[in-house]
């Protein structure tokens, strides 16, 4: 099975981030525009947290706060789980499933290099299984 780096190579997208001073409303607009469920929060090119739709629902809406005035830094998840590019896909799937996490920032040598989602992991696993099945069919049938 593959590593996180294999997913990042397939994605070929730049991680989207905001600063902690960005309002939650502005962050939500960006998430809508990019059709994503989480934003990385960066301060002077250093990863400091992640903002997810779940953070918004639980820490703004349910508390009666205004997304137009609350900064991302006050509701983001800090000390979130991260992985490296050498982390196996199996480890990611197991961790995401056990901890109910949908997004994992990827950090190598204290530098953020990407983010993977549960959808990325599932897609990779399905494609890997299809490849193995195809090879087994070819081996068995000789075609």
N, C-alpha and C positions, 0 to 999 in steps of 0.2 A: 504494500500500500504506500501511498505517496506521503509527501510532506507538505506543510503549509506553503512552502516556496512554489510548489507545483500549481496551487490554486492562484497565487499572486501572479505567476507567469501567464496564466490563462486570462485573468481579469484585465490586465493591462490598463487599469484606471488609476488615476491619482486620488488618494484619499481626500475627502472633503472635510474641512475643519472650520471652526469658528474660534474666536477668542472668548475668554470667560466673561468679558464685559458686554458681549452681544446680547441683545434682549432675546428672550425665549421666543417671542413672536417672529423676530427676524430669522432665528434659527429654524423655526417651523416652516416659514416661507421657503427657505433654502431646501429643506427636506422635501417639501412638496415639489419644488422646481426640479430637483434631482431624482425624485421618486425613490428616496431612501428612508430607512427607519431609524438611523442613528447618525450622529455627527461626532467627530473627534473634537476635543477641546484642546487647543494648543496655546501656549503662552511662550513667546519668544522662541519659537520652533521646538519647544519641549512639550511632550504629551503630558497633560495634567488631568484629563478625565474624558468621559464620554456622556453625551446627551442622547437619550433614547425616547421613543414615543411613550414608553412606560414611565420614564421620569416625569414627563409632562403631565400625563394622566394622574399620577399619584401625588406629585409635589406642587402642582399648580392648580389644575382644575378642581380636584377634590378638596383643596384647601382654600378655594375661593380667591386665589390670587389673580392678578392681571398679567397675562403673558407679555403685554406691551411695556411693562415696567420692570419685570423681574429679570435680572441678568442670568445668563446660562450658568455662570460660576456658582450661583447659590443653590441650584437644583441638580447639577450634573453628578454623575456617579464618579467618585474619586476612588483611587486604589482599586480600580476594576481589574478583573482578570486579564492577563495578556499572554500571548504565546510568542515563540520565536519562529523564524522561517524553517528551523529544523524540527519543530514539533510535528509529530505524526498526525495524519488525518484521523486515525482511530482515537488518539488522545483528545483531540478537539471535539469529536463527536461525543465521546464519553463525558467530558467535562461540561459541554454545553447542555447535554441532556440532564445530567445530574443536578446542575446548578440553575437550570432554566434560563440560560444565557443565549441570546440570539446573535450577539456580535462580539468578536474578539479582536482587539488591536494587536498588530504584529510589531514587535520591537526587537531589534537586533542591536547589541552594543549600545543600549540606551537611546537608540534613534528609531523613531516611528517609521516603518517602511510600508505599512498598509493596514487593512482591516479585512477580516473575513466574516461572513455571516453563516448562519445555519443553512441557508439556501445554497451558498457556495459549497459547503461541505457535502450536503446531500447530492448536489449535482455531480461533484467529483466522484463520489462513491458509486453512483449509478453509472457514470461513463466508464469507470474502472471495471466494474462488474460486466458491463456490456463488452468491453474489450477482451476480458478473460473468457467469457462465454463464446465470443466469436473465434478466439484462438482454439478453444477446446473443440468446437464444432469442426473447424478446419482440420485439426489433428485427427479427429475421429473419422471424418468422412474423406479426408484426403483431398478435398476440393478447395 
